[in-house]
């Protein structure tokens, strides 16, 4: 299976920097996971969109997958109460 490259949008990078230090390491680990498997166990497809989400505690990572160019684009990172707005 081919390896996927992971890109983080500038807005998502800012959201990542704003996370509490205690949660940052675990969220970054979840972001690295789609390199080998863009749809890992536990991810869910968002209804009505071509995006997926991964849970890490109270935080969510929303991303899209382009299978033709083997790219994963991190779109949004945030607390579960705010990320889908």
C-alpha positions as semicolon CSV with decimal commas, in nm:
position;residue;x (nm);y (nm);z (nm)
1;X;0,000;0,000;0,000
2;X;0,132;0,343;-0,095
3;X;0,218;0,599;0,167
4;X;0,006;0,914;0,180
5;X;0,148;1,261;0,233
6;X;-0,017;1,471;0,504
7;X;-0,074;1,844;0,454
8;X;-0,206;2,075;0,724
9;X;-0,394;2,387;0,617
10;X;-0,269;2,712;0,772
11;X;-0,591;2,757;0,967
12;X;-0,565;2,404;1,109
13;X;-0,200;2,468;1,205
14;X;-0,311;2,770;1,407
15;X;-0,576;2,560;1,578
16;X;-0,313;2,297;1,656
17;X;-0,087;2,558;1,818
18;X;-0,376;2,667;2,040
19;X;-0,431;2,323;2,194
20;X;-0,338;2,263;2,559
21;X;0,009;2,115;2,597
22;X;-0,120;1,799;2,766
23;X;-0,334;1,709;2,460
24;X;-0,099;1,830;2,188
25;X;0,123;1,519;2,172
26;X;-0,169;1,279;2,142
27;X;-0,339;1,487;1,872
28;X;-0,015;1,510;1,670
29;X;0,019;1,131;1,694
30;X;-0,332;1,095;1,549
31;X;-0,245;1,337;1,267
32;X;0,054;1,125;1,166
33;X;-0,155;0,807;1,154
34;X;-0,320;0,869;0,811
35;X;0,021;0,846;0,639
36;X;-0,001;0,469;0,628
37;X;-0,380;0,428;0,643
38;X;-0,593;0,729;0,546
39;X;-0,905;0,567;0,690
40;X;-0,784;0,402;1,012
41;X;-1,013;0,206;1,243
42;X;-1,221;0,451;1,443
43;X;-1,244;0,721;1,179
44;X;-1,588;0,822;1,058
45;X;-1,706;0,976;0,733
46;X;-1,891;1,301;0,790
47;X;-2,247;1,309;0,661
48;X;-2,297;1,516;0,346
49;X;-1,928;1,589;0,296
50;X;-1,627;1,412;0,152
51;X;-1,439;1,443;0,483
52;X;-1,350;1,217;0,771
53;X;-1,287;1,271;1,139
54;X;-1,063;1,113;1,398
55;X;-1,131;1,142;1,771
56;X;-0,871;1,207;2,037
57;X;-1,032;1,263;2,374
58;X;-1,239;1,582;2,353
59;X;-1,067;1,691;2,030
60;X;-1,147;1,610;1,668
61;X;-0,929;1,616;1,356
62;X;-1,129;1,671;1,035
63;X;-0,956;1,583;0,709
64;X;-1,013;1,497;0,344
65;X;-0,849;1,219;0,143
66;X;-0,743;1,236;-0,222
67;X;-0,675;0,879;-0,332
68;X;-0,552;0,968;-0,681
69;X;-0,263;1,184;-0,557
70;X;-0,221;1,001;-0,223
71;X;-0,275;1,312;-0,012
72;X;-0,446;1,371;0,319
73;X;-0,537;1,734;0,393
74;X;-0,604;1,827;0,756
75;X;-0,886;2,081;0,738
76;X;-0,977;2,153;1,100
77;X;-0,863;2,065;1,451
78;X;-1,065;2,159;1,755
79;X;-1,271;2,077;2,058
80;X;-1,570;1,856;1,988
81;X;-1,820;2,131;2,072
82;X;-1,672;2,372;1,815
83;X;-1,515;2,171;1,535
84;X;-1,828;2,107;1,323
85;X;-1,944;2,469;1,311
